[in-house]
Amino acid sequence: MTGLFTLAARSAWNRRFVLSLVVVSIALSTLLLLGIERLRQDVRQNFAQSIAGTDLIVGARTGAVQLLLYSVFRIGNATNNITWSSAQAVSAMPGVAWTIPISLGDSHRGFAVVGTSDAYFAHYRHGGGQALRFALGRAFGDGLDGVFEAVIGADVAERLGYAPGARIVLSHGDGSFAANDHADKPFTVVGILARTGTPVDRSVHITLAGMEAIHLDWMAGVPLPGLRVSAEQALQRDLAPKAITALLVGLERRTAVFSTQRRIAEFRAEPLMAILPGVALDELWDVVGAGERALLATSGLVAVVSVLGLVAVILAGLDQRRRELAILRAVGAGPRTVALLLGLEGSLVTLTGLAVGVAATALAWALAAPWALNTLGLVLQPLALGVAEWTWLGVLGAAGLLASAVPGWRAYRIALADGLQARV
């Protein structure tokens, strides 16, 4: 058997140029399948780790997925806000341990601005329940001294080159128009959060009072003509928030989540809804599941084409190798030995392609990880072959072995006389 394996390896090496193209094809299909599978898992893990320890998210009545997207992932806009009095009433409900107010709608050079309170730094959790940490500086103050202070995420600091003490200007909305800049009320960066791999890294955090201060001379999304309130004048005004976008809620006991959710849904002062983050994430994956399946199906088709290419190359070479196979038969190799020889060649090509594909995937993941983190905020984990990855490799390997049996069966049918006969 060892001699046959050596013969198969040397035979494949003798036709290395043609077979190398098949190896590359199988390697690319392996890269595509493993890459999509790993990307799917990493994206899900990043989404799931964006918020932990929060039992309910409260907001105006809308879709559960929409509320999750704009309150946690800063994607999209809220259809409506909830009043501050309603937020306080939810905070005072029985069983509620803590709440984190979230006020959205402004930006800074493409990064979302989040108005919140010091409870954000005390109770917000990500990953496996990790608390937010400061890489530099501190949290904003809770009095008048903290009105125009800002805490920025790691991506904001890195991409814009900010450090504690930097002065920044916020923009109304997405910052598409320079006229919307709140240039008369600049903020001072007092802290930079350590990297989390979540939307926190791409956010600028200010106090609710600061969010209220920059909108004193605004109404319905536009500045009031003839009315200008300076930063010094804003500090003399009542800066208590009137409305917020959402409220993150932590309960004393997880078992009370459904009763609290029902109590919020029956709130009489205004229509509210409370969603469970995990359930909303499952709904989100149901929405994007069709796209995942389409990508996997496309990868599967590429793999099929690669395997068919292997069959085509070996079959095409059979006619040129008739005399070689006939000589093997003449020196004593039986039909099964010849069939096994061609099967081993195809298996070697398949396994080599799989090995190259796995190595290429690991290398691509290592090279793409810094770019994905800095550009997309997506944490790509180092390639580790789990059950799903081994399953795909097993399917590809089995398909390659089955495909290799086709040329072997064809060689088995070639007679000795057919190989020695002169062809004209």
KOLGU-472960 format. One record per residue (C-alpha): residue in one letter; chain; x, y, z. Coordinates in pm, whole numbers, plus 50000, padded with zeros to 5 digits. Layout:
<pts>
res: A chain: A xx: X yy: Y zz: Z
...
</pts>
This chain:
<pts>
res: M chain: A xx: 50000 yy: 50000 zz: 50000
res: T chain: A xx: 50289 yy: 50234 zz: 50077
res: G chain: A xx: 50438 yy: 50175 zz: 49734
res: L chain: A xx: 50104 yy: 50246 zz: 49569
res: F chain: A xx: 50072 yy: 50569 zz: 49767
res: T chain: A xx: 50424 yy: 50671 zz: 49660
res: L chain: A xx: 50341 yy: 50591 zz: 49298
res: A chain: A xx: 50023 yy: 50798 zz: 49318
res: A chain: A xx: 50214 yy: 51092 zz: 49468
res: R chain: A xx: 50481 yy: 51077 zz: 49199
res: S chain: A xx: 50221 yy: 51045 zz: 48926
res: A chain: A xx: 50038 yy: 51351 zz: 49058
res: W chain: A xx: 50368 yy: 51541 zz: 49084
res: N chain: A xx: 50444 yy: 51457 zz: 48724
res: R chain: A xx: 50122 yy: 51637 zz: 48627
res: R chain: A xx: 50160 yy: 51905 zz: 48892
res: F chain: A xx: 50082 yy: 52203 zz: 48670
res: V chain: A xx: 49734 yy: 52087 zz: 48573
res: L chain: A xx: 49654 yy: 51941 zz: 48915
res: S chain: A xx: 49776 yy: 52255 zz: 49093
res: L chain: A xx: 49492 yy: 52443 zz: 48928
res: V chain: A xx: 49249 yy: 52193 zz: 49076
res: V chain: A xx: 49418 yy: 52230 zz: 49416
res: V chain: A xx: 49376 yy: 52607 zz: 49396
res: S chain: A xx: 49011 yy: 52564 zz: 49298
res: I chain: A xx: 48940 yy: 52333 zz: 49593
res: A chain: A xx: 49137 yy: 52563 zz: 49826
res: L chain: A xx: 48931 yy: 52864 zz: 49718
res: S chain: A xx: 48605 yy: 52679 zz: 49771
res: T chain: A xx: 48730 yy: 52573 zz: 50116
res: L chain: A xx: 48828 yy: 52933 zz: 50193
res: L chain: A xx: 48486 yy: 53053 zz: 50084
res: L chain: A xx: 48293 yy: 52795 zz: 50285
res: L chain: A xx: 48500 yy: 52828 zz: 50603
res: G chain: A xx: 48517 yy: 53207 zz: 50567
res: I chain: A xx: 48141 yy: 53248 zz: 50541
res: E chain: A xx: 48083 yy: 53008 zz: 50829
res: R chain: A xx: 48335 yy: 53188 zz: 51052
res: L chain: A xx: 48205 yy: 53529 zz: 50952
res: R chain: A xx: 47850 yy: 53422 zz: 51032
res: Q chain: A xx: 47954 yy: 53299 zz: 51375
res: D chain: A xx: 48171 yy: 53603 zz: 51451
res: V chain: A xx: 47897 yy: 53847 zz: 51349
res: R chain: A xx: 47645 yy: 53665 zz: 51568
res: Q chain: A xx: 47889 yy: 53660 zz: 51858
res: N chain: A xx: 47964 yy: 54030 zz: 51820
res: F chain: A xx: 47596 yy: 54117 zz: 51814
res: A chain: A xx: 47523 yy: 53895 zz: 52113
res: Q chain: A xx: 47813 yy: 54044 zz: 52310
res: S chain: A xx: 47711 yy: 54403 zz: 52244
res: I chain: A xx: 47483 yy: 54403 zz: 52545
res: A chain: A xx: 47479 yy: 54173 zz: 52846
res: G chain: A xx: 47305 yy: 54189 zz: 53182
res: T chain: A xx: 47023 yy: 54406 zz: 53049
res: D chain: A xx: 46689 yy: 54236 zz: 53107
res: L chain: A xx: 46462 yy: 54474 zz: 52914
res: I chain: A xx: 46489 yy: 54759 zz: 52665
res: V chain: A xx: 46205 yy: 55009 zz: 52690
res: G chain: A xx: 46105 yy: 55250 zz: 52415
res: A chain: A xx: 45816 yy: 55389 zz: 52218
res: R chain: A xx: 45600 yy: 55127 zz: 52054
res: T chain: A xx: 45762 yy: 55005 zz: 51736
res: G chain: A xx: 45911 yy: 54680 zz: 51610
res: A chain: A xx: 46124 yy: 54481 zz: 51853
res: V chain: A xx: 46413 yy: 54454 zz: 51606
res: Q chain: A xx: 46397 yy: 54824 zz: 51525
res: L chain: A xx: 46409 yy: 54917 zz: 51894
res: L chain: A xx: 46708 yy: 54688 zz: 51946
res: L chain: A xx: 46893 yy: 54825 zz: 51642
res: Y chain: A xx: 46871 yy: 55194 zz: 51726
res: S chain: A xx: 46904 yy: 55166 zz: 52105
res: V chain: A xx: 47200 yy: 54924 zz: 52114
res: F chain: A xx: 47360 yy: 54922 zz: 51769
res: R chain: A xx: 47292 yy: 55287 zz: 51671
res: I chain: A xx: 47135 yy: 55172 zz: 51344
res: G chain: A xx: 46832 yy: 55360 zz: 51218
res: N chain: A xx: 46626 yy: 55619 zz: 51400
res: A chain: A xx: 46356 yy: 55607 zz: 51663
res: T chain: A xx: 46000 yy: 55665 zz: 51543
res: N chain: A xx: 45925 yy: 55844 zz: 51867
res: N chain: A xx: 46076 yy: 55927 zz: 52206
res: I chain: A xx: 45948 yy: 55853 zz: 52554
res: T chain: A xx: 45895 yy: 56126 zz: 52810
res: W chain: A xx: 46134 yy: 56163 zz: 53100
res: S chain: A xx: 45846 yy: 56127 zz: 53347
res: S chain: A xx: 45758 yy: 55788 zz: 53196
res: A chain: A xx: 46123 yy: 55681 zz: 53219
res: Q chain: A xx: 46127 yy: 55777 zz: 53586
res: A chain: A xx: 45804 yy: 55585 zz: 53644
res: V chain: A xx: 45957 yy: 55272 zz: 53489
res: S chain: A xx: 46265 yy: 55316 zz: 53710
res: A chain: A xx: 46040 yy: 55324 zz: 54015
res: M chain: A xx: 45850 yy: 55006 zz: 53927
res: P chain: A xx: 45878 yy: 54715 zz: 54173
res: G chain: A xx: 46167 yy: 54482 zz: 54099
res: V chain: A xx: 46366 yy: 54729 zz: 53886
res: A chain: A xx: 46725 yy: 54741 zz: 54013
res: W chain: A xx: 46870 yy: 55002 zz: 53776
res: T chain: A xx: 46801 yy: 55184 zz: 53452
res: I chain: A xx: 47023 yy: 55345 zz: 53190
res: P chain: A xx: 46867 yy: 55628 zz: 52987
res: I chain: A xx: 46968 yy: 55653 zz: 52620
res: S chain: A xx: 46915 yy: 55969 zz: 52416
res: L chain: A xx: 47012 yy: 55963 zz: 52047
res: G chain: A xx: 46984 yy: 56185 zz: 51742
res: D chain: A xx: 47314 yy: 56372 zz: 51715
res: S chain: A xx: 47654 yy: 56277 zz: 51577
res: H chain: A xx: 48018 yy: 56378 zz: 51559
res: R chain: A xx: 48200 yy: 56325 zz: 51228
res: G chain: A xx: 47999 yy: 56013 zz: 51153
res: F chain: A xx: 47997 yy: 55870 zz: 51506
res: A chain: A xx: 47675 yy: 55850 zz: 51708
res: V chain: A xx: 47633 yy: 56076 zz: 52010
res: V chain: A xx: 47472 yy: 55907 zz: 52311
res: G chain: A xx: 47319 yy: 56112 zz: 52588
res: T chain: A xx: 47312 yy: 55911 zz: 52910
res: S chain: A xx: 47385 yy: 55921 zz: 53282
res: D chain: A xx: 47662 yy: 55789 zz: 53507
res: A chain: A xx: 47456 yy: 55469 zz: 53541
res: Y chain: A xx: 47585 yy: 55384 zz: 53193
res: F chain: A xx: 47939 yy: 55333 zz: 53322
res: A chain: A xx: 47819 yy: 55157 zz: 53637
res: H chain: A xx: 47576 yy: 54903 zz: 53490
res: Y chain: A xx: 47638 yy: 54862 zz: 53116
res: R chain: A xx: 47784 yy: 54519 zz: 53043
res: H chain: A xx: 47918 yy: 54356 zz: 52729
res: G chain: A xx: 48068 yy: 54022 zz: 52631
res: G chain: A xx: 48040 yy: 53776 zz: 52915
res: G chain: A xx: 47927 yy: 54045 zz: 53160
res: Q chain: A xx: 48235 yy: 54267 zz: 53143
res: A chain: A xx: 48201 yy: 54621 zz: 53274
res: L chain: A xx: 48317 yy: 54926 zz: 53080
res: R chain: A xx: 48673 yy: 55033 zz: 53162
res: F chain: A xx: 48857 yy: 55356 zz: 53100
res: A chain: A xx: 49176 yy: 55344 zz: 52897
res: L chain: A xx: 49241 yy: 55711 zz: 52973
res: G chain: A xx: 49071 yy: 55978 zz: 53177
res: R chain: A xx: 48745 yy: 55952 zz: 53367
res: A chain: A xx: 48368 yy: 55963 zz: 53336
res: F chain: A xx: 48188 yy: 56292 zz: 53284
res: G chain: A xx: 48071 yy: 56478 zz: 53595
res: D chain: A xx: 47714 yy: 56460 zz: 53719
res: G chain: A xx: 47676 yy: 56832 zz: 53795
res: L chain: A xx: 47706 yy: 57153 zz: 53599
res: D chain: A xx: 48078 yy: 57089 zz: 53555
res: G chain: A xx: 47998 yy: 56781 zz: 53347
res: V chain: A xx: 47739 yy: 56936 zz: 53114
res: F chain: A xx: 47989 yy: 56995 zz: 52835
res: E chain: A xx: 48213 yy: 56694 zz: 52901
res: A chain: A xx: 48232 yy: 56390 zz: 52673
res: V chain: A xx: 48354 yy: 56031 zz: 52700
res: I chain: A xx: 48448 yy: 55870 zz: 52369
res: G chain: A xx: 48488 yy: 55512 zz: 52253
res: A chain: A xx: 48815 yy: 55354 zz: 52143
res: D chain: A xx: 48738 yy: 55374 zz: 51769
res: V chain: A xx: 48650 yy: 55743 zz: 51792
res: A chain: A xx: 48975 yy: 55820 zz: 51972
res: E chain: A xx: 49188 yy: 55614 zz: 51735
res: R chain: A xx: 49039 yy: 55727 zz: 51405
res: L chain: A xx: 49012 yy: 56096 zz: 51496
res: G chain: A xx: 49329 yy: 56115 zz: 51704
res: Y chain: A xx: 49159 yy: 56245 zz: 52017
res: A chain: A xx: 49302 yy: 56245 zz: 52369
res: P chain: A xx: 49162 yy: 56376 zz: 52699
res: G chain: A xx: 49139 yy: 56752 zz: 52677
res: A chain: A xx: 49042 yy: 56763 zz: 52308
res: R chain: A xx: 48759 yy: 57000 zz: 52213
res: I chain: A xx: 48490 yy: 56858 zz: 51986
res: V chain: A xx: 48180 yy: 57000 zz: 51818
res: L chain: A xx: 47866 yy: 56791 zz: 51785
res: S chain: A xx: 47629 yy: 56796 zz: 51489
res: H chain: A xx: 47254 yy: 56769 zz: 51479
res: G chain: A xx: 47129 yy: 56451 zz: 51314
res: D chain: A xx: 47385 yy: 56265 zz: 51105
res: G chain: A xx: 47595 yy: 56577 zz: 51050
res: S chain: A xx: 47521 yy: 56596 zz: 50677
res: F chain: A xx: 47493 yy: 56973 zz: 50685
res: A chain: A xx: 47750 yy: 57206 zz: 50837
res: A chain: A xx: 47470 yy: 57445 zz: 50937
res: N chain: A xx: 47357 yy: 57187 zz: 51190
res: D chain: A xx: 47679 yy: 57200 zz: 51391
res: H chain: A xx: 47642 yy: 57300 zz: 51755
res: A chain: A xx: 47963 yy: 57500 zz: 51722
res: D chain: A xx: 47861 yy: 57749 zz: 51990
res: K chain: A xx: 47861 yy: 57474 zz: 52255
res: P chain: A xx: 48180 yy: 57265 zz: 52222
res: F chain: A xx: 48250 yy: 56967 zz: 52444
res: T chain: A xx: 48574 yy: 56861 zz: 52614
res: V chain: A xx: 48685 yy: 56499 zz: 52601
res: V chain: A xx: 48751 yy: 56384 zz: 52959
res: G chain: A xx: 48774 yy: 56008 zz: 52909
res: I chain: A xx: 48839 yy: 55734 zz: 52657
res: L chain: A xx: 48684 yy: 55391 zz: 52709
res: A chain: A xx: 48885 yy: 55074 zz: 52660
res: R chain: A xx: 48802 yy: 54878 zz: 52347
res: T chain: A xx: 48499 yy: 54651 zz: 52376
res: G chain: A xx: 48437 yy: 54535 zz: 52018
res: T chain: A xx: 48080 yy: 54673 zz: 52045
res: P chain: A xx: 47902 yy: 54991 zz: 51926
res: V chain: A xx: 48033 yy: 55157 zz: 52244
res: D chain: A xx: 48368 yy: 55192 zz: 52065
res: R chain: A xx: 48203 yy: 55404 zz: 51796
res: S chain: A xx: 48005 yy: 55635 zz: 52024
res: V chain: A xx: 48050 yy: 55976 zz: 52184
res: H chain: A xx: 47888 yy: 55984 zz: 52529
res: I chain: A xx: 47760 yy: 56301 zz: 52691
res: T chain: A xx: 47525 yy: 56377 zz: 52978
res: L chain: A xx: 47151 yy: 56413 zz: 52935
res: A chain: A xx: 47193 yy: 56771 zz: 53053
res: G chain: A xx: 47449 yy: 56828 zz: 52777
res: M chain: A xx: 47207 yy: 56686 zz: 52520
res: E chain: A xx: 46939 yy: 56922 zz: 52648
res: A chain: A xx: 47177 yy: 57222 zz: 52651
res: I chain: A xx: 47275 yy: 57199 zz: 52283
res: H chain: A xx: 46908 yy: 57192 zz: 52180
res: L chain: A xx: 46782 yy: 57487 zz: 52385
res: D chain: A xx: 46773 yy: 57705 zz: 52073
res: W chain: A xx: 46642 yy: 57430 zz: 51846
res: M chain: A xx: 46294 yy: 57306 zz: 51773
res: A chain: A xx: 46168 yy: 57024 zz: 51551
res: G chain: A xx: 46519 yy: 56956 zz: 51424
res: V chain: A xx: 46600 yy: 57311 zz: 51309
res: P chain: A xx: 46757 yy: 57610 zz: 51487
res: L chain: A xx: 46514 yy: 57877 zz: 51599
res: P chain: A xx: 46575 yy: 58195 zz: 51398
res: G chain: A xx: 46691 yy: 58489 zz: 51604
res: L chain: A xx: 46744 yy: 58281 zz: 51919
res: R chain: A xx: 47097 yy: 58198 zz: 52031
res: V chain: A xx: 47172 yy: 58047 zz: 52370
res: S chain: A xx: 47542 yy: 58042 zz: 52452
res: A chain: A xx: 47711 yy: 57773 zz: 52658
res: E chain: A xx: 47732 yy: 58007 zz: 52957
res: Q chain: A xx: 47363 yy: 58094 zz: 52928
res: A chain: A xx: 47270 yy: 57726 zz: 52891
res: L chain: A xx: 47424 yy: 57651 zz: 53229
res: Q chain: A xx: 47174 yy: 57894 zz: 53386
res: R chain: A xx: 46875 yy: 57712 zz: 53236
res: D chain: A xx: 46681 yy: 57412 zz: 53357
res: L chain: A xx: 46861 yy: 57125 zz: 53184
res: A chain: A xx: 46643 yy: 56841 zz: 53312
res: P chain: A xx: 46568 yy: 56611 zz: 53016
res: K chain: A xx: 46219 yy: 56622 zz: 52868
res: A chain: A xx: 46240 yy: 56304 zz: 52663
res: I chain: A xx: 46480 yy: 56019 zz: 52588
res: T chain: A xx: 46505 yy: 55760 zz: 52314
res: A chain: A xx: 46516 yy: 55438 zz: 52515
res: L chain: A xx: 46574 yy: 55296 zz: 52860
res: L chain: A xx: 46787 yy: 54992 zz: 52945
res: V chain: A xx: 46646 yy: 54810 zz: 53246
res: G chain: A xx: 46808 yy: 54569 zz: 53489
res: L chain: A xx: 46589 yy: 54372 zz: 53730
res: E chain: A xx: 46654 yy: 54248 zz: 54080
res: R chain: A xx: 46533 yy: 53902 zz: 53978
res: R chain: A xx: 46535 yy: 53764 zz: 53623
res: T chain: A xx: 46221 yy: 53568 zz: 53701
res: A chain: A xx: 46024 yy: 53893 zz: 53713
res: V chain: A xx: 46104 yy: 53985 zz: 53351
res: F chain: A xx: 45768 yy: 53887 zz: 53204
res: S chain: A xx: 45559 yy: 54050 zz: 53475
res: T chain: A xx: 45761 yy: 54371 zz: 53440
res: Q chain: A xx: 45730 yy: 54357 zz: 53062
res: R chain: A xx: 45352 yy: 54324 zz: 53094
res: R chain: A xx: 45337 yy: 54611 zz: 53344
res: I chain: A xx: 45527 yy: 54837 zz: 53102
res: A chain: A xx: 45302 yy: 54734 zz: 52811
res: E chain: A xx: 44999 yy: 54834 zz: 53020
res: F chain: A xx: 45152 yy: 55169 zz: 53120
res: R chain: A xx: 44873 yy: 55429 zz: 53095
res: A chain: A xx: 45062 yy: 55759 zz: 53070
res: E chain: A xx: 45189 yy: 55682 zz: 52717
res: P chain: A xx: 45225 yy: 55377 zz: 52491
res: L chain: A xx: 45547 yy: 55194 zz: 52574
res: M chain: A xx: 45697 yy: 54860 zz: 52486
res: A chain: A xx: 45963 yy: 54648 zz: 52655
res: I chain: A xx: 46162 yy: 54387 zz: 52468
res: L chain: A xx: 46396 yy: 54111 zz: 52577
res: P chain: A xx: 46731 yy: 54169 zz: 52399
res: G chain: A xx: 46793 yy: 53798 zz: 52341
res: V chain: A xx: 46451 yy: 53741 zz: 52186
res: A chain: A xx: 46490 yy: 54045 zz: 51962
res: L chain: A xx: 46832 yy: 53918 zz: 51849
res: D chain: A xx: 46674 yy: 53586 zz: 51753
res: E chain: A xx: 46416 yy: 53775 zz: 51547
res: L chain: A xx: 46697 yy: 53970 zz: 51381
res: W chain: A xx: 46874 yy: 53649 zz: 51281
res: D chain: A xx: 46549 yy: 53513 zz: 51142
res: V chain: A xx: 46539 yy: 53818 zz: 50915
res: V chain: A xx: 46897 yy: 53784 zz: 50791
res: G chain: A xx: 46889 yy: 53403 zz: 50790
res: A chain: A xx: 46784 yy: 53392 zz: 50424
res: G chain: A xx: 47094 yy: 53587 zz: 50328
res: E chain: A xx: 47315 yy: 53351 zz: 50529
res: R chain: A xx: 47163 yy: 53049 zz: 50360
res: A chain: A xx: 47205 yy: 53209 zz: 50018
res: L chain: A xx: 47576 yy: 53272 zz: 50084
res: L chain: A xx: 47627 yy: 52916 zz: 50204
res: A chain: A xx: 47442 yy: 52782 zz: 49900
res: T chain: A xx: 47666 yy: 52987 zz: 49672
res: S chain: A xx: 47974 yy: 52853 zz: 49849
res: G chain: A xx: 47840 yy: 52501 zz: 49813
res: L chain: A xx: 47796 yy: 52549 zz: 49439
res: V chain: A xx: 48157 yy: 52670 zz: 49413
res: A chain: A xx: 48268 yy: 52356 zz: 49597
res: V chain: A xx: 48065 yy: 52137 zz: 49359
res: V chain: A xx: 48226 yy: 52307 zz: 49060
res: S chain: A xx: 48571 yy: 52248 zz: 49210
res: V chain: A xx: 48503 yy: 51879 zz: 49266
res: L chain: A xx: 48364 yy: 51843 zz: 48914
res: G chain: A xx: 48680 yy: 52011 zz: 48787
res: L chain: A xx: 48884 yy: 51743 zz: 48964
res: V chain: A xx: 48682 yy: 51470 zz: 48791
res: A chain: A xx: 48712 yy: 51642 zz: 48454
res: V chain: A xx: 49090 yy: 51682 zz: 48479
res: I chain: A xx: 49155 yy: 51320 zz: 48576
res: L chain: A xx: 48913 yy: 51185 zz: 48318
res: A chain: A xx: 49063 yy: 51404 zz: 48047
res: G chain: A xx: 49405 yy: 51262 zz: 48128
res: L chain: A xx: 49290 yy: 50903 zz: 48110
res: D chain: A xx: 49307 yy: 50887 zz: 47732
res: Q chain: A xx: 49666 yy: 51012 zz: 47741
res: R chain: A xx: 49752 yy: 50762 zz: 48013
res: R chain: A xx: 49606 yy: 50452 zz: 47847
res: R chain: A xx: 49950 yy: 50311 zz: 47762
res: E chain: A xx: 50081 yy: 50393 zz: 48113
res: L chain: A xx: 49788 yy: 50209 zz: 48271
res: A chain: A xx: 49827 yy: 49919 zz: 48027
res: I chain: A xx: 50194 yy: 49881 zz: 48124
res: L chain: A xx: 50092 yy: 49870 zz: 48490
res: R chain: A xx: 49846 yy: 49598 zz: 48403
res: A chain: A xx: 50112 yy: 49414 zz: 48203
res: V chain: A xx: 50357 yy: 49405 zz: 48495
res: G chain: A xx: 50096 yy: 49254 zz: 48721
res: A chain: A xx: 49877 yy: 49537 zz: 48851
res: G chain: A xx: 49517 yy: 49426 zz: 48861
res: P chain: A xx: 49218 yy: 49637 zz: 48760
res: R chain: A xx: 49143 yy: 49715 zz: 49124
res: T chain: A xx: 49502 yy: 49831 zz: 49181
res: V chain: A xx: 49478 yy: 50069 zz: 48885
res: A chain: A xx: 49143 yy: 50200 zz: 49006
res: L chain: A xx: 49285 yy: 50246 zz: 49357
res: L chain: A xx: 49586 yy: 50430 zz: 49212
res: L chain: A xx: 49365 yy: 50688 zz: 49039
res: G chain: A xx: 49146 yy: 50715 zz: 49346
res: L chain: A xx: 49453 yy: 50788 zz: 49559
res: E chain: A xx: 49566 yy: 51058 zz: 49316
res: G chain: A xx: 49229 yy: 51231 zz: 49338
res: S chain: A xx: 49225 yy: 51197 zz: 49717
res: L chain: A xx: 49573 yy: 51350 zz: 49745
res: V chain: A xx: 49465 yy: 51645 zz: 49532
res: T chain: A xx: 49149 yy: 51690 zz: 49742
res: L chain: A xx: 49329 yy: 51671 zz: 50077
res: T chain: A xx: 49601 yy: 51908 zz: 49956
res: G chain: A xx: 49334 yy: 52156 zz: 49843
res: L chain: A xx: 49158 yy: 52130 zz: 50181
res: A chain: A xx: 49485 yy: 52184 zz: 50371
res: V chain: A xx: 49575 yy: 52485 zz: 50157
res: G chain: A xx: 49222 yy: 52623 zz: 50200
res: V chain: A xx: 49235 yy: 52594 zz: 50580
res: A chain: A xx: 49577 yy: 52763 zz: 50589
res: A chain: A xx: 49455 yy: 53038 zz: 50356
res: T chain: A xx: 49147 yy: 53095 zz: 50574
res: A chain: A xx: 49357 yy: 53123 zz: 50891
res: L chain: A xx: 49595 yy: 53366 zz: 50720
res: A chain: A xx: 49312 yy: 53574 zz: 50573
res: W chain: A xx: 49141 yy: 53593 zz: 50911
res: A chain: A xx: 49460 yy: 53704 zz: 51084
res: L chain: A xx: 49525 yy: 53972 zz: 50822
res: A chain: A xx: 49163 yy: 54094 zz: 50808
res: A chain: A xx: 49111 yy: 54111 zz: 51186
res: P chain: A xx: 49273 yy: 54455 zz: 51242
res: W chain: A xx: 49093 yy: 54605 zz: 50939
res: A chain: A xx: 48756 yy: 54462 zz: 51045
res: L chain: A xx: 48802 yy: 54595 zz: 51398
res: N chain: A xx: 48907 yy: 54945 zz: 51295
res: T chain: A xx: 48670 yy: 54983 zz: 50999
res: L chain: A xx: 48363 yy: 54780 zz: 51090
res: G chain: A xx: 48403 yy: 54741 zz: 51464
res: L chain: A xx: 48381 yy: 54366 zz: 51409
res: V chain: A xx: 48600 yy: 54137 zz: 51622
res: L chain: A xx: 48718 yy: 53840 zz: 51415
res: Q chain: A xx: 48822 yy: 53553 zz: 51637
res: P chain: A xx: 49130 yy: 53348 zz: 51541
res: L chain: A xx: 49034 yy: 53054 zz: 51324
res: A chain: A xx: 48942 yy: 52754 zz: 51536
res: L chain: A xx: 48785 yy: 52454 zz: 51368
res: G chain: A xx: 48462 yy: 52377 zz: 51548
res: V chain: A xx: 48187 yy: 52130 zz: 51472
res: A chain: A xx: 48050 yy: 52335 zz: 51180
res: E chain: A xx: 48392 yy: 52380 zz: 51021
res: W chain: A xx: 48482 yy: 52012 zz: 51055
res: T chain: A xx: 48144 yy: 51922 zz: 50908
res: W chain: A xx: 48210 yy: 52133 zz: 50599
res: L chain: A xx: 48560 yy: 51989 zz: 50564
res: G chain: A xx: 48418 yy: 51640 zz: 50599
res: V chain: A xx: 48158 yy: 51708 zz: 50330
res: L chain: A xx: 48422 yy: 51848 zz: 50094
res: G chain: A xx: 48658 yy: 51559 zz: 50165
res: A chain: A xx: 48384 yy: 51300 zz: 50110
res: A chain: A xx: 48280 yy: 51470 zz: 49786
res: G chain: A xx: 48642 yy: 51464 zz: 49668
res: L chain: A xx: 48676 yy: 51094 zz: 49751
res: L chain: A xx: 48354 yy: 51011 zz: 49567
res: A chain: A xx: 48466 yy: 51220 zz: 49271
res: S chain: A xx: 48800 yy: 51040 zz: 49268
res: A chain: A xx: 48618 yy: 50707 zz: 49241
res: V chain: A xx: 48473 yy: 50805 zz: 48903
res: P chain: A xx: 48809 yy: 50806 zz: 48714
res: G chain: A xx: 48906 yy: 50491 zz: 48905
res: W chain: A xx: 48591 yy: 50315 zz: 48789
res: R chain: A xx: 48661 yy: 50432 zz: 48432
res: A chain: A xx: 49018 yy: 50297 zz: 48448
res: Y chain: A xx: 48884 yy: 49972 zz: 48587
res: R chain: A xx: 48683 yy: 49932 zz: 48267
res: I chain: A xx: 48980 yy: 49987 zz: 48037
res: A chain: A xx: 49100 yy: 49654 zz: 47905
res: L chain: A xx: 49466 yy: 49555 zz: 47867
res: A chain: A xx: 49427 yy: 49497 zz: 47494
res: D chain: A xx: 49267 yy: 49842 zz: 47454
res: G chain: A xx: 49572 yy: 50000 zz: 47614
res: L chain: A xx: 49828 yy: 49818 zz: 47399
res: Q chain: A xx: 49640 yy: 49851 zz: 47076
res: A chain: A xx: 49781 yy: 50104 zz: 46832
res: R chain: A xx: 49534 yy: 50386 zz: 46777
res: V chain: A xx: 49495 yy: 50554 zz: 46441
</pts>
